[in-house]
């Protein structure tokens, strides 16, 4: 490998406020091309972003060079989502220059500029939808902070999932055009282009030795162009890279059509090609949408593997040593097409023998599973696969044939087991089981919480665990404290640093040292003041955006996550209605503000109906003089990272109420507890481990366990038993059925009633209702004792050290990737 030349002598940009201020003016004039007199806040934002970039780029280049010089093993994290949030403040904090930048921006105050208004100009990068993408973002932060040679690979979506509006109480989807004003954090790489093929056919031929080979011909080609984003570690010299792919036409337009005057036809191929990176998760209820999703997955996987292999080839290392220098983590099944794609490259392009190639593949890949629900495991119809990726279907069949031969040797005479383990599901038309493909093609498979991993071994992947007892391992999720405490909650971060120093930002276990401070009156008073100020900020946002006045002294009861039946926002609504009925009847409870946030998939009818129900309940409750200010309900539209950074620090109570055995892990539960919220939840996902860390007396647990849920299903669960025997529950459900909250359309919520009764209440809301209501009463009783509540809130913060994504990445590095973190100093 050629040694890189030394960097030329550079004018190192310094981090003091005066030099930053000079750079701001220079970038505004020479990069943005604006006079300070006419510059808008957006102009100043782009100038400020350019200045922050300047102070990362040299570290970025030095980091990338060091990986080549040290011949470091690289970790490639493949994910359909990277929910990064705003980059400005995060980058300032991670390069430890936030104060200097704010001082420099504040010095521009004579022009009417406010630092916070400039940073709020930045849109959230619409590269993800929820926990999957947020986890990926945390992992990139941790890899950079810990000095791991980690790269993120994904798609540069021109439009995100959607921007959620609420009109007449209903979710309305609008395009999320986050790139409208450009993205100052990306570096286009037009020279980094890879060809990605679709459709066509496969021909076979024999070489001079009589060996059979395959060639994929007559394909439709698309070009993948790279865009790079620097990912700075916290207080370190490491700046890693996230590379996203945008689809470009292989040729701009068909000249024949253009010459004939048919411009639309001339650019049709270009438009079709570039649709690949237009939208995150296109609607898959149509055949066209399903094909586009499959193409998206293969598009970014193919480009990423080509890029990895190009980088690997520059080292001159033989391909057999690929697993020694490359680790690829598949974040869920979306990138699992990487398994047959790498096989295709090795056997078709490098003419490698199958067994040798398969050994390389299985030692290179590892797979993270994110669901326990069989219906949520991704499958693709064989005819669709055959049409879009004909060569890959052949390879998958060959993988399956060889795998099942091995299974038959281990378990002869058990065709039912062979059928269960097959990569092809024959039950409802032939479908490819992508999770099975990922498991067979990986050397390690991990769950994301202890209970999730146990249930993977005992339920959905029990057969694979029996065959390979050491393959499935646990890697409990974590969150980065840099984003989710230092940035989102600067007042609490400052309070902690005052007492502990700043070492906790890289070693979250140090938060345990807060435990003795629960009896320190001064610390407790300061902790309460921070929470009160955060609640006042959220209340002001709610007032400004929704014209709903909420009392910051009330209990802020928060459920913020994707709207889905298994996450049971509906159970929360049933409690709200029950509490409302009690208050109307003269009951007593501490004032409570129930806050919801989350998006429903556009085609998910019931989830969208639940959003409408929340808003209809809010309309009735918030305007009823009988309950006055004792109960308020708020749905905050378009929940995203930036909204989360305001909501999470203000939360008193964290709702983590999924049906036990359905939530793989959750990370919202960790973020909320880290910011001093108490959790009410089932023993599901990471709630189990949170209870272990904070102590069972400092968390509110209710409901059936995962084993008890399984027993309910096995015994023939009937929701009517709970309906008939619980008067409060019956009253609550009847109000939904009879149109109490929709007087203009009394049948509007009959489908909700039917789902919970006639249709079997699949997620056991009614079975957990009484336990949940009783647990909420305990919450109210504790909230009446501010000192006791504050003590438990501090203990929740103190117990969150285990849930740093640094700990998670350290486990991946040791157990799965076989890489060593390398500390780098900032300089």
C-alpha positions in Angstrom: 0.0 0.0 0.0 1.4 3.4 -0.9 2.0 5.6 2.1 0.0 8.8 2.0 1.9 12.0 1.5 2.0 14.3 4.5 -0.7 16.9 4.7 0.5 20.3 3.4 1.1 23.1 5.9 -2.4 24.2 6.8 -3.7 27.3 8.5 -5.0 25.6 11.6 -8.3 27.2 12.6 -8.3 28.0 16.3 -11.1 27.6 18.8 -11.1 30.9 20.6 -14.1 33.2 20.3 -12.3 36.0 18.5 -10.9 33.8 15.7 -14.3 32.1 15.4 -16.0 35.5 15.0 -13.5 36.4 12.2 -14.1 33.1 10.5 -17.9 33.7 10.7 -17.6 37.0 8.8 -15.2 35.5 6.3 -17.5 32.5 5.6 -20.5 34.8 5.3 -18.8 37.0 2.8 -16.6 34.5 0.8 -18.5 31.3 1.1 -22.2 32.4 1.4 -21.6 35.6 -0.6 -23.7 37.8 1.6 -23.1 41.2 3.1 -23.7 41.2 6.9 -26.2 44.0 6.5 -28.5 41.9 4.3 -27.7 38.5 5.7 -30.6 36.4 7.1 -30.5 34.0 10.0 -30.3 31.2 7.5 -27.2 32.8 5.9 -25.6 33.1 9.3 -26.4 29.4 10.1 -24.7 28.3 6.9 -21.7 30.5 7.7 -21.6 29.1 11.2 -21.9 25.5 9.9 -18.9 26.2 7.5 -16.8 27.4 10.5 -17.7 24.3 12.6 -16.8 22.1 9.6 -13.4 23.8 9.2 -12.6 22.9 12.8 -13.4 19.2 12.1 -12.0 18.6 8.7 -8.3 18.4 9.6 -9.1 15.9 12.4 -11.3 14.0 9.9 -8.4 13.7 7.3 -5.9 12.8 10.0 -8.3 10.1 11.3 -8.8 8.5 7.9 -5.1 8.6 7.2 -4.3 7.0 10.5 -6.6 4.1 9.7 -4.5 3.4 6.5 -1.1 3.9 8.1 -2.0 1.7 11.1 -3.8 -0.8 8.8 -6.7 -0.8 11.2 -9.6 -3.3 11.0 -12.7 -1.4 9.9 -16.2 -1.8 11.1 -19.0 -1.0 8.6 -22.4 -0.4 10.0 -25.1 -1.0 7.4 -28.4 0.6 8.2 -31.5 1.9 6.2 -31.8 4.6 8.8 -29.5 7.1 10.5 -31.6 9.5 12.6 -28.9 12.0 13.3 -30.8 15.1 14.4 -29.3 18.5 14.1 -25.5 18.6 13.7 -24.5 22.1 14.7 -24.7 22.0 18.5 -23.7 18.4 18.6 -20.5 19.1 16.6 -19.7 22.2 18.8 -20.1 20.1 21.9 -18.1 17.2 20.6 -15.1 19.3 19.6 -15.4 21.0 23.0 -15.9 24.5 21.5 -19.6 25.2 22.3 -18.9 28.1 24.6 -16.5 29.7 22.2 -19.0 29.5 19.4 -21.8 30.8 21.5 -19.6 33.7 22.6 -18.7 34.5 19.0 -22.3 34.3 17.9 -23.4 36.4 20.9 -20.9 39.1 19.9 -23.0 39.5 16.8 -26.0 40.5 18.9 -25.7 44.1 17.7 -27.1 42.8 14.4 -30.1 41.3 16.2 -28.7 37.8 16.1 -29.5 35.2 18.8 -27.4 32.0 18.9 -30.4 29.8 19.6 -32.3 31.2 16.7 -29.4 30.4 14.3 -29.1 26.8 15.5 -32.9 26.3 15.3 -32.7 27.1 11.5 -31.1 23.7 10.9 -33.6 21.0 9.9 -33.4 17.5 11.3 -31.7 15.3 8.7 -34.6 13.1 7.6 -32.6 9.9 7.3 -34.7 7.8 9.7 -38.0 7.1 11.3 -37.5 5.9 14.9 -35.5 3.8 17.3 -33.6 1.9 14.6 -32.1 5.0 13.1 -31.6 6.8 16.5 -29.7 3.7 17.7 -27.5 3.8 14.6 -26.7 7.5 15.2 -25.7 6.8 18.8 -23.5 3.9 17.7 -21.6 6.2 15.2 -21.1 8.7 18.0 -19.7 6.1 20.3 -17.4 4.5 17.7 -15.9 7.9 17.0 -15.6 8.8 20.7 -13.9 5.4 21.5 -11.5 5.5 18.6 -13.0 2.6 16.6 -12.5 2.7 12.8 -16.3 2.7 12.2 -18.1 3.8 9.1 -21.9 4.2 8.6 -23.4 3.3 5.3 -26.9 4.2 4.2 -29.1 6.1 1.7 -29.2 9.9 1.3 -33.0 10.2 1.2 -34.1 13.4 -0.6 -37.3 13.2 1.4 -37.7 11.6 4.8 -40.5 9.4 6.0 -42.9 12.4 6.1 -43.6 15.6 8.0 -46.5 14.9 10.3 -49.3 17.5 10.5 -52.5 17.3 12.5 -55.6 18.5 10.8 -59.0 18.1 12.5 -57.3 15.7 14.9 -56.0 13.5 12.1 -52.5 12.7 10.9 -51.7 14.3 7.6 -48.5 13.5 5.8 -46.5 16.2 4.0 -43.2 15.8 2.2 -40.2 16.2 4.4 -38.0 18.3 2.1 -35.1 18.6 4.5 -32.6 19.4 1.7 -34.6 22.4 0.4 -31.9 24.8 1.5 -28.9 22.5 1.0 -27.0 20.5 3.6 -23.8 22.2 4.9 -22.6 19.1 6.6 -22.2 16.9 3.5 -19.4 16.5 1.1 -20.5 15.3 -2.3 -18.1 12.9 -3.9 -19.0 12.8 -7.6 -15.9 10.8 -8.3 -17.1 8.0 -6.0 -19.5 6.2 -8.3 -20.5 2.6 -8.4 -22.8 0.7 -10.9 -25.7 -1.1 -9.4 -27.7 -3.6 -11.5 -31.3 -4.7 -11.6 -33.5 -7.0 -13.6 -31.9 -8.7 -16.6 -31.1 -12.4 -16.8 -28.4 -14.9 -15.9 -26.4 -16.9 -18.4 -24.0 -19.7 -17.5 -20.9 -20.9 -19.3 -18.0 -23.2 -18.7 -14.4 -22.0 -18.6 -11.4 -23.7 -20.1 -11.2 -26.1 -17.1 -14.9 -27.1 -17.4 -16.0 -25.1 -14.3 -19.4 -23.6 -14.6 -19.7 -19.8 -14.1 -22.6 -17.3 -14.2 -22.9 -13.9 -15.7 -25.7 -11.3 -15.0 -26.5 -9.6 -18.3 -29.1 -7.3 -19.9 -29.6 -5.4 -16.7 -31.0 -2.0 -15.9 -28.2 0.0 -14.3 -28.2 2.8 -11.8 -25.2 4.7 -10.4 -24.6 5.2 -6.7 -22.9 8.5 -5.8 -21.3 9.0 -2.4 -22.0 11.8 0.0 -19.8 12.0 3.1 -20.6 13.3 6.6 -18.0 13.8 9.3 -18.9 12.2 12.7 -16.9 13.8 15.5 -16.1 11.9 18.6 -16.4 13.7 21.9 -13.2 15.4 23.2 -11.0 13.3 20.9 -9.0 13.7 17.7 -11.2 11.1 16.0 -13.7 12.1 13.3 -15.2 9.1 11.6 -17.2 9.0 8.4 -20.8 8.3 7.4 -21.2 7.7 3.7 -24.7 7.9 2.1 -25.6 6.9 -1.4 -27.7 8.9 -3.8 -29.0 7.3 -7.0 -28.0 8.8 -10.3 -29.0 7.8 -13.8 -26.4 5.8 -15.7 -27.0 8.3 -18.5 -28.7 11.7 -18.3 -31.3 11.2 -21.0 -32.0 9.3 -24.2 -30.8 11.5 -27.0 -33.0 9.8 -29.6 -36.2 10.9 -27.7 -34.7 14.4 -27.1 -34.0 14.9 -30.8 -37.6 13.9 -31.6 -38.8 16.6 -29.3 -40.1 14.3 -26.6 -38.3 15.7 -23.6 -40.5 13.8 -21.0 -39.5 10.4 -22.5 -35.9 11.6 -22.8 -35.6 12.1 -19.0 -37.9 9.2 -18.0 -35.1 6.7 -17.3 -33.2 9.4 -15.3 -36.2 10.1 -13.1 -37.0 6.4 -12.6 -33.4 5.7 -11.6 -33.1 8.6 -9.1 -36.4 7.7 -7.4 -34.4 5.0 -5.6 -33.1 7.6 -3.1 -36.1 9.9 -3.0 -38.1 8.7 0.0 -37.5 6.7 3.1 -39.7 3.5 3.2 -42.0 4.0 0.2 -45.5 2.6 0.7 -45.3 -1.2 0.3 -49.0 -1.8 -0.1 -48.6 -1.7 -3.9 -46.4 -3.9 -6.1 -44.5 -0.8 -7.3 -43.8 0.2 -3.8 -42.6 -3.2 -2.8 -40.3 -3.3 -5.7 -38.9 0.1 -4.9 -38.2 -1.0 -1.3 -36.3 -4.0 -2.4 -34.4 -2.0 -4.9 -33.5 0.6 -2.2 -32.1 -2.2 0.0 -30.0 -3.7 -2.7 -28.9 -0.3 -4.1 -27.2 0.8 -0.9 -25.8 -2.6 0.0 -24.3 -3.1 -3.4 -22.7 0.3 -3.5 -21.4 -0.1 0.1 -19.8 -3.5 -0.5 -18.2 -2.3 -3.7 -16.8 0.7 -1.7 -15.5 -1.5 1.1 -13.8 -3.9 -1.3 -12.2 -1.1 -3.2 -10.8 0.3 0.0 -9.7 -3.2 1.1 -8.0 -3.9 -2.2 -5.8 -0.8 -1.8 -4.0 -2.6 1.1 -2.9 -5.4 -1.2 -4.2 -8.0 1.3 -5.6 -11.3 -0.2 -9.3 -11.6 -0.2 -9.2 -14.6 2.1 -8.1 -12.2 4.8 -11.1 -10.0 4.4 -12.7 -11.0 7.8 -9.4 -10.1 9.5 -9.7 -6.5 8.2 -13.4 -5.9 7.7 -16.4 -6.4 10.0 -19.9 -5.7 8.6 -22.8 -5.3 11.0 -26.3 -5.7 9.5 -28.7 -3.4 11.4 -31.9 -5.4 11.1 -32.8 -7.4 8.0 -32.9 -4.5 5.5 -29.3 -4.9 4.5 -29.3 -8.8 4.7 -29.2 -8.9 0.9 -25.5 -8.2 1.5 -24.9 -11.9 2.2 -25.8 -13.1 -1.4 -24.3 -10.0 -2.9 -20.8 -10.6 -1.4 -21.2 -14.3 -2.5 -22.0 -13.1 -6.0 -18.9 -10.8 -6.1 -16.6 -13.5 -4.8 -17.8 -16.4 -7.0 -18.9 -14.6 -10.2 -16.3 -11.7 -10.3 -13.4 -13.3 -8.5 -14.1 -16.8 -9.6 -13.8 -18.2 -6.1 -14.9 -21.7 -5.2 -18.2 -21.8 -3.2 -16.9 -23.2 0.1 -14.0 -20.8 0.3 -16.2 -17.8 -0.5 -18.9 -18.9 2.0 -16.2 -19.0 4.7 -15.2 -15.4 4.0 -18.9 -14.3 4.0 -19.9 -15.9 7.2 -16.8 -14.6 9.1 -17.4 -11.0 7.8 -21.1 -10.5 8.6 -23.0 -10.2 11.9 -26.7 -9.5 12.3 -28.7 -7.4 14.8 -32.3 -8.5 15.2 -34.8 -5.9 16.4 -38.1 -7.7 16.7 -39.7 -10.7 18.4 -42.9 -10.6 16.3 -42.9 -13.2 13.5 -45.2 -11.0 11.4 -42.6 -8.2 11.6 -39.8 -10.3 10.2 -39.1 -9.2 6.6 -39.9 -11.6 3.8 -39.9 -11.0 0.0 -42.0 -12.9 -2.7 -39.8 -15.1 -4.8 -41.3 -13.8 -8.1 -40.4 -10.3 -7.2 -36.9 -11.3 -6.2 -36.5 -13.3 -9.4 -37.5 -10.3 -11.5 -35.4 -7.7 -9.7 -32.4 -9.7 -8.6 -32.3 -12.9 -10.6 -28.7 -13.9 -9.8 -29.2 -13.4 -6.1 -32.2 -15.7 -6.1 -30.1 -18.4 -7.6 -27.4 -17.9 -4.9 -30.0 -17.9 -2.1 -31.4 -21.2 -3.4 -27.9 -22.6 -3.4 -27.2 -21.3 0.2 -30.5 -22.8 1.3 -29.8 -26.2 -0.3 -26.4 -26.5 1.3 -27.8 -25.2 4.7 -30.7 -27.7 4.7 -28.4 -30.5 3.8 -26.5 -29.7 7.0 -29.7 -29.4 9.0 -30.8 -32.8 7.7 -27.6 -34.4 8.8 -28.0 -33.0 12.3 -31.7 -33.7 12.6 -32.6 -36.6 10.2 -36.3 -37.5 9.8 -37.7 -34.1 10.9 -39.2 -32.5 7.8 -41.3 -30.0 9.9 -38.0 -28.6 11.4 -36.4 -28.4 8.0 -39.4 -26.4 6.8 -39.2 -24.1 9.8 -35.6 -23.4 9.2 -35.6 -23.1 5.4 -34.7 -19.7 3.9 -37.8 -20.1 1.8 -41.2 -20.0 3.4 -43.5 -22.3 1.3 -46.7 -21.7 3.4 -48.3 -18.7 1.7 -46.6 -18.6 -1.7 -42.9 -18.8 -1.9 -41.2 -16.0 0.2 -37.6 -15.5 1.1 -37.1 -15.2 4.9 -34.5 -12.4 5.2 -33.9 -13.0 8.9 -33.1 -16.6 8.2 -30.7 -15.5 5.4 -29.0 -13.1 7.8 -28.7 -15.7 10.6 -27.2 -18.4 8.2 -24.9 -15.9 6.6 -23.5 -14.4 9.9 -21.0 -15.6 12.5 -22.9 -13.8 15.3 -26.5 -12.8 15.8 -27.4 -10.4 18.6 -30.5 -9.4 20.4 -30.7 -5.9 21.9 -31.9 -6.6 25.5 -31.5 -9.5 27.9 -35.1 -10.6 27.7 -35.2 -10.1 23.9 -32.2 -12.3 23.4 -33.6 -15.0 25.7 -36.9 -15.0 23.8 -35.0 -15.1 20.5 -33.4 -18.3 21.7 -36.6 -19.8 23.1 -39.2 -18.7 20.5 -38.6 -17.3 17.0 -35.1 -18.6 16.5 -35.1 -21.6 18.8 -34.3 -24.0 16.0 -31.2 -22.0 15.0 -30.1 -21.7 18.6 -30.3 -25.5 19.0 -28.2 -25.9 15.9 -25.7 -23.2 16.8 -25.8 -22.7 20.6 -23.0 -20.0 20.6 -24.2 -17.9 17.7 -27.0 -15.8 19.4 -25.6 -13.3 21.9 -26.9 -10.3 23.8 -25.9 -6.7 23.2 -28.3 -4.5 25.2 -28.8 -1.2 23.5 -27.5 2.1 24.8 -27.7 5.8 24.1 -25.0 8.4 23.8 -24.9 10.7 26.8 -23.3 13.4 24.7 -26.5 14.0 22.7 -29.1 12.8 25.2 -27.8 14.6 28.3 -25.0 17.0 27.5 -26.8 18.5 24.5 -30.5 17.9 25.3 -30.3 18.9 29.0 -27.3 21.3 29.4 -28.5 22.5 32.8 -28.5 19.0 34.3 -25.3 18.2 32.5 -23.7 21.3 34.1 -25.0 20.3 37.6 -23.6 16.8 37.3 -20.2 18.1 36.0 -20.1 20.5 38.9 -20.2 17.6 41.4 -18.4 14.9 39.4 -16.2 16.6 36.9 -16.7 15.9 33.1 -15.3 12.4 33.1 -18.8 11.0 33.2 -19.4 12.0 29.5 -17.0 9.2 28.5 -17.6 6.9 31.4 -21.3 7.0 32.3 -20.8 4.6 35.2 -19.5 7.6 37.1 -23.1 8.7 37.5 -23.3 6.2 40.4 -21.5 8.8 42.4 -24.7 10.9 42.4 -26.3 8.3 44.8 -25.1 10.0 48.0 -26.3 13.3 46.8 -29.9 12.2 47.2 -29.6 13.4 50.8 -27.8 16.7 49.8 -30.4 19.4 50.1 -28.5 21.8 47.9 -28.1 19.2 45.1 -31.8 18.1 45.3 -33.0 21.7 45.2 -30.8 22.4 42.1 -32.0 19.2 40.5 -35.7 20.2 41.0 -34.9 23.7 39.6 -33.4 22.1 36.5 -36.5 19.9 35.9 -38.9 22.9 36.6 -37.1 25.0 34.0 -37.2 22.2 31.4 -40.9 21.8 32.0 -41.5 25.5 31.6 -39.6 25.4 28.3 -41.8 22.5 27.1 -45.0 24.2 28.3 -44.0 27.4 26.4 -43.5 25.3 23.2 -46.9 23.6 23.7 -48.5 27.0 24.2 -46.8 28.4 21.1 -47.5 25.5 18.7 -50.8 24.2 19.9 -52.4 27.0 21.9 -52.8 24.7 24.9 -51.9 26.0 28.3 -50.3 23.4 30.6 -49.1 23.8 34.1 -45.4 23.1 34.6 -46.2 22.1 38.2 -48.4 19.3 37.0 -47.0 15.7 36.5 -45.7 15.5 32.9 -46.6 12.0 31.8 -44.9 11.3 28.5 -45.2 8.6 25.9 -43.2 9.4 22.8 -42.6 6.6 20.2 -43.9 5.3 16.9 -47.7 4.7 17.1 -48.3 1.0 17.0 -50.7 -1.4 18.7 -48.0 -3.3 20.5 -46.5 -0.1 22.0 -50.0 0.4 23.5 -50.6 4.1 23.3 -54.3 2.9 23.5 -53.8 1.6 27.0 -52.5 5.0 28.0 -55.7 6.6 26.5 -57.8 4.1 28.5 -56.1 5.4 31.7 -56.7 9.0 30.6 -60.4 8.3 30.2 -60.6 6.5 33.5 -58.9 9.3 35.3 -61.2 11.8 33.6 -64.2 9.9 34.7 -62.9 9.8 38.3 -62.3 13.5 38.3 -65.7 14.2 36.9 -67.2 12.1 39.7 -65.4 14.1 42.3 -62.3 12.1 42.7 -58.9 13.5 43.6 -55.6 13.1 41.9 -52.5 15.4 41.5 -52.6 17.6 38.3 -51.4 15.6 35.3 -50.4 16.6 31.8 -50.4 13.6 29.5 -48.1 14.1 26.5 -48.1 12.0 23.4 -45.8 12.1 20.3 -45.2 9.8 17.4 -45.9 9.0 13.8 -48.2 6.3 12.4 -47.2 4.6 9.1 -49.3 6.1 6.3 -51.0 2.8 5.6 -51.6 1.8 9.2 -55.3 2.6 9.6 -55.8 1.7 13.2 -52.6 3.6 14.3 -53.9 6.7 12.6 -57.3 6.2 14.3 -55.5 6.1 17.6 -53.9 9.5 16.9 -57.3 10.9 16.1 -58.7 9.4 19.3 -55.9 11.0 21.4 -56.8 14.4 19.8 -60.5 13.9 20.3 -60.0 12.9 23.9 -57.8 16.0 24.4 -60.5 18.2 22.9 -63.1 17.0 25.4 -60.9 16.8 28.4 -59.0 20.1 28.0 -62.3 22.0 27.6 -64.3 20.4 30.4 -64.7 22.9 33.3 -65.4 20.0 35.7 -61.8 18.9 35.5 -60.4 22.4 35.3 -56.6 22.2 35.2 -56.3 18.8 36.9 -55.9 16.9 33.6 -54.6 18.0 30.2 -53.9 15.9 27.1 -51.5 17.0 24.4 -50.4 15.4 21.1 -47.2 17.1 19.8 -47.1 16.7 16.0 -44.0 15.6 14.0 -42.1 14.0 16.8 -38.4 14.0 15.8 -35.0 14.3 17.4 -35.2 18.1 17.9 -38.6 17.8 19.6 -37.3 14.9 21.7 -34.5 17.1 23.0 -37.1 19.4 24.5 -39.7 16.8 25.6 -37.3 14.3 27.3 -35.6 16.6 29.8 -39.1 17.8 30.9 -40.7 14.4 31.5 -41.6 13.3 35.0 -43.0 9.9 34.0 -41.8 7.7 31.1 -44.5 5.4 29.6 -42.9 2.1 28.5 -46.0 0.0 28.4 -45.6 -2.5 25.5 -47.1 -6.0 25.8 -44.4 -8.0 27.5 -42.4 -10.0 24.9 -43.0 -7.6 22.0 -40.5 -4.7 22.5 -37.0 -5.8 21.6 -35.3 -3.2 23.8 -36.3 0.5 23.4 -34.0 3.4 23.8 -36.5 6.1 24.7 -36.8 4.4 28.1 -33.0 5.0 28.6 -33.1 8.6 27.4 -36.0 9.5 29.7 -34.5 7.8 32.8 -31.1 9.4 32.1 -32.9 12.8 32.3 -34.6 12.0 35.6 -38.0 10.6 34.6 -39.4 7.7 36.5 -40.5 4.7 34.3 -43.9 3.1 34.4 -43.7 -0.1 32.3 -44.0 -3.8 31.8 -41.2 -6.2 32.2 -40.4 -5.9 28.5 -37.3 -5.0 26.5 -34.6 -3.0 28.4 -37.2 -2.2 31.2 -36.0 -5.4 32.9 -32.4 -4.2 33.0 -33.4 -0.7 34.0 -35.2 -2.1 37.0 -32.1 -4.1 37.9 -29.9 -1.0 37.7 -32.1 1.7 39.4 -33.7 -0.7 41.9 -37.2 -2.2 41.9 -38.4 0.5 44.4 -37.5 3.3 41.9 -39.5 2.1 38.9 -43.2 1.4 38.5 -43.7 -2.1 37.1 -47.2 -3.6 36.2 -48.8 -6.2 34.1 -48.2 -9.7 32.8 -44.7 -11.0 32.2 -43.7 -12.4 28.9 -44.2 -15.9 30.1 -47.6 -15.0 31.5 -48.5 -13.4 28.1 -47.6 -16.7 26.4 -49.8 -18.6 28.9 -52.7 -16.3 28.2 -52.4 -16.9 24.5 -52.1 -20.7 25.0 -55.1 -20.8 27.3 -57.4 -19.0 24.8 -57.4 -15.5 26.1 -60.9 -13.8 26.2 -61.0 -10.0 26.6 -64.7 -10.2 27.5 -63.8 -11.6 31.0 -62.1 -8.3 31.8 -64.9 -6.2 30.2 -67.6 -8.0 32.1 -65.9 -7.9 35.5 -64.4 -4.4 35.7 -67.0 -1.6 35.8 -64.5 1.2 35.2 -63.1 -0.6 32.2 -66.6 -1.3 30.8 -67.5 2.4 31.3 -64.4 3.5 29.5 -64.8 1.2 26.5 -68.5 2.0 26.2 -67.7 5.7 26.0 -65.5 4.9 22.9 -68.1 2.6 21.4 -71.0 5.1 21.9 -69.2 8.2 20.6 -68.7 10.2 23.8 -65.5 11.6 22.3 -66.8 12.0 18.7 -70.4 13.3 19.1 -70.5 14.3 15.5 -69.7 10.8 14.4 -70.7 8.3 17.1 -69.4 5.3 15.2 -65.9 6.7 14.7 -64.2 4.6 17.5 -66.3 1.5 17.2 -63.4 -0.1 15.4 -61.2 0.5 18.4 -63.9 -1.1 20.7 -64.2 -4.0 18.3 -60.4 -4.5 18.2 -60.3 -4.7 22.0 -63.3 -7.1 22.3 -64.7 -8.9 19.3 -61.3 -9.2 17.6 -59.5 -10.6 20.6 -57.4 -7.8 22.0 -54.3 -9.3 20.6 -51.9 -7.2 22.7 -53.8 -7.8 26.0 -54.6 -4.3 26.9 -57.6 -5.3 28.9 -55.7 -8.0 30.7 -53.2 -5.4 31.9 -55.7 -2.6 32.5 -56.5 -3.1 36.2 -52.8 -3.5 37.0 -51.9 -0.4 35.0 -54.6 1.7 36.7 -53.4 0.6 40.1 -49.8 1.4 39.2 -50.8 4.9 38.0 -52.5 5.5 41.4 -49.1 4.7 43.0 -47.5 7.2 40.6 -50.0 9.9 41.7 -49.4 9.2 45.4 -45.7 9.5 45.0 -45.9 12.7 43.1 -47.7 14.3 46.1 -44.4 13.8 48.0 -41.9 16.0 46.1 -38.9 15.0 48.2 -39.5 11.3 47.7 -40.1 11.8 44.0 -36.9 13.8 43.6 -34.8 11.2 45.4 -36.1 8.4 43.1 -35.5 10.6 40.0 -31.9 11.2 41.0 -31.4 7.5 41.6 -32.7 6.9 38.1 -30.1 9.2 36.6 -27.4 7.6 38.8 -28.4 4.1 37.6 -28.1 4.8 33.9 -24.3 4.1 33.5 -25.1 0.6 32.1 -27.1 2.2 29.2 -24.4 4.2 27.5 -23.9 3.3 23.9 -20.2 3.3 24.7 -20.7 0.2 26.8 -22.7 -1.4 24.0 -20.1 -0.6 21.3 -17.4 -1.9 23.6 -19.2 -5.2 23.8 -19.7 -5.4 20.0 -16.0 -4.6 19.6 -14.9 -7.4 21.9 -17.5 -10.1 21.2 -18.4 -9.7 17.6 -16.1 -7.4 15.6 -12.7 -8.3 17.2 -11.4 -4.8 17.2 -9.7 -2.7 19.8 -10.7 0.9 20.6 -7.8 3.3 20.2 -7.8 6.6 22.2 -6.9 9.7 20.2 -6.3 13.0 21.8 -7.8 16.2 20.4 -5.2 18.5 19.0 
